[in-house]
Amino acid sequence: MAKLTRDDVLHLAQLARISLSDDEVTEFSEELSAILQYVEQLSGVDVKDLKPTNQVTGLTNVMREDTVKDYGYSPADLLKNVPQTQDSQIKVKRMIG
Amino acid sequence: MAAWEPISEIAGKVARGQLKAIDLVEKSLAAIAEREEYKAVIATTAERARKRAKAIDSGKEKGRLAGVPFIAKDNFLIFGAETTAASNILKGFTAPYQSTAVERLEAEGAICVAKANLDAFAHGSSTENSDFFTTLNPHDKTRVPGGSSGGSAASVALGLVPFALGSDTGGSIRLPASFTGTVGYKPTYGLVSRSGVVSMASSTDVIGPLTTSVADAELVLDVMAGKDNLDGTTIDRDEQGYLAPAADLKGKKVGVIKEYMGEGLQPGVREQIEAAIAKMKAAGADVQEISLPSLPLALAVYYIICPAEVSSNLSRYDGQRYGFSAGDAKNLDDSYRGTREHGFGKEAKRRIMIGTYVLSSGYYDAYYKKAQTVRTKLINEFAEAFKQVDFLVGPVAPTTAFKIGQNAADPLQMYLGDIMTVAVNLAGVPAISLPCGTSEGLPVGLQIMAPQRADRELLGVSKAIEGVL
């Protein structure tokens, strides 16, 4: 029976790169436990000889030509959505430190 | 409420010069302003719409949707317009390209006049998860319009536009259609390109129209449907297209889904669904009860697969390339965490956390793989059922529109509202919600399902059923 502790929730938040408030950690540990308990009804289902379905209409390896399409946007236009830029590049924070 | 003629008639009149596109756009914008209290719309695209209308009025080529105004759910990218998916994290994001669905509609002369409210990132059944505001049900302002395409459904029900676009990942077109008394069409998976629509759960996401009639829905679908190089999951169109004549119900084999007619169905909903079935019988349909024993498991399957795919699809919102970015971060990791903490609402966080859990090392087989395998079982049961009958019918939801706030505190209760819609998405089959009467003044939706790729047949039979209801 999956019961998520506060530590479990904090670990998941770390994996998902989200900070949570203290209240959220408490709330999620209860809510997520209830949801997981609900979905656990699948554990007893007999699926002998069945394979998982990942693509529901049966398509496999669909390819297309990798061509350039002109949308009429300049690089400067595209960079307008970027929070921080420098010299027409996307600026990010230091990775270490 | 502003009334609209059938879409084909509006477009025909614009083509013949009897109506002007600009007048239709102004009529729609006026209706949006007049009905603002329902909060169906996040923002209008008035300037762009007027420009397009004038170009259509002065141009020679008039398309099949010439001058027809529509509203797109705000998870559709419209060139140069803000696209938020009703989320704080995408506030201020201007679309640098356009969704294929909108591109195809515009190529036939349709004009987007506004972006509709939704549950943020389409996560929800009521629009209460919108990071901005809740849309009110046009039939009762104290109730939700359903979700996640609640703004789109309310827009059509309020007569703001002849049609609206929605997306349906686990019921998000059909549920609001049912709650607002509109027609909501969920096509076969892959029939309409998802390119340029904010991704939710990629293995079940589909695009479809909300309208006031089956004829309008099939025309909009006909314009949007078919392969697109920008979406590798798209499938070929039906060679005959989707403008189907009303089918003859005589002898049509219709299966009433046993699992959807059991306990928990609101008496008023049951009454209307049974009355609709009786009318189909009277029109000559061969009606029988049919069981898909794994249907009660569909919601559990969905609430593993959907959050798993959501957690993956939402990982791109990291505050570096677009969207909201937390300002005071010390390093990159800090920036990611802060951006996502403040940019995502509670439901997005909840789904990211569940998804991360079911995909994480040690749990993947027990949850995700198991769910995908039970999904196969469900698909096989649909295939078996469609050997015995041509169409399956049942309610869209166990209840009519619920009160605002009623389920807001209990996410699991909210998820249970999708219990009759998610199986269709897992199986990739097409389904429609047709208005079939009211219960205590609130609309009830009849759901009709068909085998994969039988969209044309489903629309034909829906037209016939619409005629007898």
Interface residues (C-beta under 8 A of the other chain):
Chain A: L4 V9 L12 A13 L15 A16 R17 I18 S19 L20 S21 E24 F28 E31 L32 A34 I35 L36 Y38 V39 E40 Q41 L42 S43 V45 V47 L50 K51 P52 T53 N54 Q55 V56 T57 L59 V62 M63 R64 E65 Y71 Y73 D77 L78 K80 N81 V82 P83 Q84 I90 V92 K93 R94 M95 I96 G97
Chain B: F79 F93 T94 P96 Y97 T188 Y189 G190 S203 T204 N229 G232 T233 I235 S294 L297 L299 A300 V301 Y303 I304 S311 S315 D318 G319 Q320 R321 Y322 G323 F324 S325 A329 K330 N331 L332 D333 D334 S335 Y336 R337 G338 R340 E341 F344 K346 K349 R350 I352 M353 I354 T356 Y357 V358 S360 A366 Y367 K369 K370 A371 Q372 T373 V374 R375 T376 K377 I379 N380 P411 L412 Y415 L426 A427 G428 Q452
